[in-house]
Amino acid sequence: MPSTIQSDLVTVSQTETSGSRSPARFAYQRNWALAELIEYHLKGKDYVFAFEFHDDILILDSEKSPTSLQFVQVKTKTTGDKWSIHQLTKSEKGKNGNPDKLSIIGKLYENKNNFSEHTSQLRFVTNAYFSFVAPAPVTIADQLEKKDQGKIAGAVQGQIGARAVDLSCLQLEQSSLSVDDHEKHIRGILHDFFEKLFGCEHSIPVSPWYQSISDQIKIKNNYPSEQVKSFDDLIRNKCITKSEIEDFLQRVNRSHNSSDNWDVIKSQLQVEGVTLQEIIKLHRSWKKYTTDRLDYDNNALKSLESDIANAVSMFSFDGDPDLKEVISCVRGNVSIKLLSVASIFDNHYIDSIILWQYCEQL
């Protein structure tokens, strides 16, 4: 029975554990991945991005039935420095009897060798220029001068014992993401992304979404690879997928469309005789919930929202009920759930979710 990418990703040993890496380098790697993910999304591609699994970043072309792999190494240099062939192909002598450490390109080809039954692409991404080729966003290794092709092929053969080295699958990429202000750059990319999805007049804040997905990438990156026992484990714990991003963008869009309901709610609560103090507390909770809804991975909030939304949909409120009645009915329906989250969400916050969901379903 032929192997599949899903099974091989879990059973094939990884070439080496990740070495030490500065926070600055990881921040650049994270922002590059996010920029690449956004580009894939805008082009309508399917994608799965895995972090620190077989390589810095592993990109699959499908969450359900992947047919190809991209192994990506992301490295930075001080502005003005350049990469040489020697730096890309140099292996380090192993210490204390350990085997030699593969070079940057050697590690990429080791991954290709490990997944030889599947289509794979190798990508070396950097902020810096290459000393051996004219500046270009992407250079395919088989387009280099013959002597440089020979240096790469010879190094790979010496390090992993490959008989033939396919240079057409190796891309050398100079990212447009600056090493000095990449966070500012990625925030601009996100702003443009939201404009394309929701229009130029959108008022969706970029910062909460950026912080949320950045934190999620950190979590995925730091999840121990040795704990991945199945493809489902891999997807859940080490990856960000297109379906997750689409689900989240739907939440962002609903937030964008529903956040302006507060003025109507405030007027109705005043008619119902709710005190000013209570209205102020509800408003604070409403604003907090508006931001919290953009948290990419707040599972406790997502679960509570789902239960409240279901409870709201079950009621057939007669005429135009008081909002206090809506809150009371929904609270009664999800009372057991509310007991379990009492230590996480206060009463005003829960009421703001109920009012939000009620308005959304009108």
C-alpha angles and dihedrals in degrees: 000000000000117000121248130218089243093058097038094052089062101037102040112090116241115247097236141340119262115271127222114301131186120240088241093057093047091049089054092047091049093049092046090053091049092050090049091048091052090050090052090049094050090050091053094243124152113238149169120195116200121190125217093350114129087333143009088282129003118196122198125190095224141023093212107033112009116192102177141036134210118200110201130190116191117197132169135208134192110274109274097025120115136210119243127201088247093057092049095048103034116115123204122236112250117245129223093010095310118137120263115278113246120246121247093264092036090059091051092052091045087060091049089050092049090053097038093140091062136061110260139173126204120215130185109191125189143157091229135081125252117242094213101053138043115264112276135148091241132015121184111219093231088062093063124101113284094248091054091046087053093051092052095045092046093050093049092048091050095048103042102016095243114168096204126022118208104213093179091077096055117091123191107202133189108204121218087219107107117228091219101052105014093134092057089046094052092049088056090050090051092049090053089046092056091046091055091048102038106019134258094283096060118129097200111140113235098201100068092048093046093048092046097051091041090055090048092053089052090053092048091046094051098045106113110255092212089066092062105103102162141019089258089055089051094051094045100043109026106028146070113207137196091246091056092050092047091050091049094048089054088055090049091051093049090049090051092052097043106038093085092064092088096089091056091047092049092053092049093048090052090052089051091055099250109163122252090242092056092046091052091050091048091049092053090050091046091055092046091049090049088060097037091057087068091060103118096212109023095134095171090057093044091053093049092047091052093051092047093047090051091048092050092050091052095060123084099202112201116237113321106336125202113262089234088059091050091052092047095049095047093045090053091052095051098033094126091051091049091055090056094052099038091109092054106040127035125220097261091050092051091048090052090055090050092050092046093051092045092053091045091056097047 
